[in-house]
């Protein structure tokens, strides 16, 4: 089952420097991110989005560029709704208990075991990085 969150965009305070194309992404009363037309962005993807919620462990994948503001919202929503899979490091578990393959933790790049049956759309994080969060 996939759930899609509904967010609202509100114009950011002009003092922040983003001008008329600078928006806060809100989940109710909480500001959880930002979408802004960035002057130094790639020509084909001028809209920058970032998840900034304090309640989330920041990931390098929680930001990106999009071709339009609507595309930025779609990408923001997809990353907000992402799931994390916590995996054992290969060094900590020499032989996994289920059929697995070796991948890399998206935070520390350490080798981890990932079950063959795990969904491919999950972020894979080692147990050490998960504990640090």
N, C-alpha and C positions, 0 to 999 in steps of 0.2 A: 504494500500500500504506500503510495507516495502522497505526501501532503505538500501543499503549496501555501506559503505564507503570503499575507497581504500587508504591504507596507504603504506608507504615505510619504510623499516628498513635500518638504517645506523649504521655501527659500531660506538660504543661510544668511546670517548677519553680514551685511556688506563690509563690515570692518575686517572680515576674514580674508578679503581680497579676491574672491572668486567672481565677483560681478553678478550679472543677472542669470548666469548659467551655473550657479553654485547652489546645491541642494543638500539638505540633511535628509537621510533616510530614517524614518521613524517607525517603530513598532509600538503603537499606542503612544504613550508619553515619552518613551525612551528613544534617544538618538542612538542608532546602532550602526550608522555608516554615513558615507558621503558619496555623492555623484556630482562631478563638475566637468565642464568643458575646459580642458586643460590646454593652455597655449603652447606647451612644448610636447604635446602628444603627437603620435604618428598621424599623418594627414588622413589616412583611411580609418582611423579609430581615435577621434578627438575627445571622446568622453572617458574620463577616468572614474573608476568606482573603487571603493574600499570599505571593508567591514571594520568598524572601529569599536564595537561593543566591548565594554570592560568585562562582561561576564564570559567572554570567550577567550580561549587561548589563541593568540595570533598565529596565523600560518602564512607562509609566503604566497600561498595560492588565494588568499583572501583579498586580492586586489587585482585590477586589470584594466584594459582599455576596450572600448566598444565603438562601433560605427555610429550609434545613435543613443540618445538618452533612454529610449525604450529598450534597446539591446543591453544597455548597462544595467537596467533594472532586472532583466531576465537573467543575466549572468550573476548579479548580486544575489538574487533569489536562489539560484541553483547552488551557489557556494554557501549561502546561509543555511540551506536545507541539507547540506552534505552530512554524511555520516563518517565517523572515524572508526577504523578498525585498529584495535590495539593488538600488537603482535609481539611474540617473544623474539629476542635477538638470537641469531644463530649461535653466538658465543655462549649464551645462557642455556640453550636447549639444543644439544647436538643432534638429537633425533626427535622430530615432531611426532605427536600421537595420531595425526591424521595425514592423509596424502596432501603434500604441500610443495610449494616452490619458494625459491629465495627471491626476495625483492629488496628494496631500499626504503628506509624510513624517510619520509618527506621532510623531516626536521633536521636529523643529524646525519643522514645518508648511511647509517649503519645497516648491515645485512640483517634481515628479519625473515621469519617463516610466515608465509601466507597460505591459508588453506585453499586448495584447488576449488572448493565450492563457494568461496567468498565472492560477493558482488564486485564487479570491476570498477564501479563508480565510487567506491569508498576511498578515503584518504588512509593510507597505511602509516601508522605511527608505532615506533617501538615502545615497549613497556617502560623503559627508562625515561623517555621524553614525556610520556603520559603522566608519570609520577611527578615530574618536574613542573607540570602545568598546574 
